[in-house]
Amino acid sequence: MSSAGRPAVVELRIPSRPEFVSVARLTILGVASRTKFTYDQVEDIRLAVGEACTTAVERAQNAHREDAEITIRSEISDGKLTVEVYDQIGVLATSPGPAESLDEIDKESLGALLMELLVDEFKIEPLPTGGTVVRMVKYAE
Amino acid sequence: MNLKVETRSLGETTVIDLEGEVDVYTAPHLKQRIIELLDSGTKRVTVNLARVDYLDSTALGVLIGGLKRLRERDGTLDLICPNPRIKRIFEITGLDKIFDIYSSEEAAIQKLQEKEGA
């Protein structure tokens, strides 16, 4: 448990490669367990952060930029967890809403849709340096 | 690899038993197995997610791709998903309306027998 009232920051850098996404998920699982989230909320955070890293990894693969790094910065303060996932690999598209039929499904946008649905606040922003940051906030119930 | 992929026959259906995590690293392994089944002429596939403890959008993409290809050949791709957390991922994305999802192998077998008897 973090000291009362004082934000706790955990930062992790991983290579933009598929085998390292599970490392980010394990880390965020540990971080989320430091605050009063329910089991289901911790699982939501794990999946949302996994999705943010996965989209970065996929874009890195498409751009042949596997050398790029992903930074996952998480901050716990006053019953909320803020996670920012930074990359330097171009701009990420936004999500289209739940699928109605098989033909409508855009596989690439499922990840963004999941992130939007699993956290309380969700934003994708371009970075001035050319990359993307995904900002997510989850409040403890 | 954090995912085990095994196949077995159940009547006219091929069951793919998955165990572990299906994510951007492991999903290509599942995709490859589905492609092999398609190439061998399999039409009915049931993916058993009972022992899957993590599944992400990459896995959903592979399952959607498999379903599309099988439907093009008048085939099916159903899911066994007793884990409510995994099932929730299909529900919130609307994919529970696209896949036939069974809560147990018994429920899936019953439905398969009805289909094969039809």
Contacts between the chains, C-beta under 8 A, distances in Angstrom:
chain1	res1	chain2	res2	distance
A	18	B	23	7.6
A	18	B	24	4.5
A	18	B	25	3.8
A	19	B	25	4.9
A	21	B	23	6.0
A	21	B	24	5.5
A	21	B	25	6.4
A	22	B	2	6.6
A	22	B	21	6.7
A	22	B	23	6.6
A	22	B	25	6.7
A	25	B	54	7.5
A	40	B	85	7.2
A	43	B	85	5.8
A	46	B	54	7.7
A	47	B	54	7.7
A	47	B	56	6.4
A	47	B	89	7.3
A	50	B	23	6.6
A	50	B	54	7.7
A	50	B	56	5.4
A	51	B	56	6.0
A	51	B	57	5.9
A	54	B	23	6.9
A	54	B	24	4.5
A	54	B	56	6.1
A	54	B	57	6.7
A	54	B	58	6.1
A	57	B	24	5.6
A	58	B	24	6.8
A	58	B	58	7.9
A	98	B	92	7.3
A	98	B	93	5.9
A	98	B	94	3.5
A	99	B	93	6.2
A	99	B	94	4.3
A	99	B	95	6.1
A	99	B	97	7.9
A	99	B	98	6.7
A	100	B	94	6.5
A	100	B	97	7.7
A	101	B	98	7.2
A	102	B	64	7.1
A	102	B	67	6.8
A	102	B	68	6.2
A	102	B	71	7.4
A	102	B	98	5.5
A	105	B	64	5.6
A	105	B	95	7.8
A	105	B	98	7.7
A	107	B	57	7.5
A	107	B	60	7.5
A	107	B	61	3.8
A	107	B	64	6.3
A	107	B	65	7.4
A	108	B	61	8.0
A	110	B	57	4.0
A	110	B	60	5.4
A	110	B	61	6.5
A	110	B	93	6.2
A	111	B	56	7.3
A	111	B	57	3.9
A	111	B	58	7.8
A	113	B	57	7.9
A	113	B	93	6.1
A	114	B	56	7.5
A	114	B	57	5.6
A	114	B	89	7.2
A	114	B	92	7.4
A	114	B	93	6.6
A	117	B	92	4.9
A	117	B	93	7.6
A	118	B	92	7.8
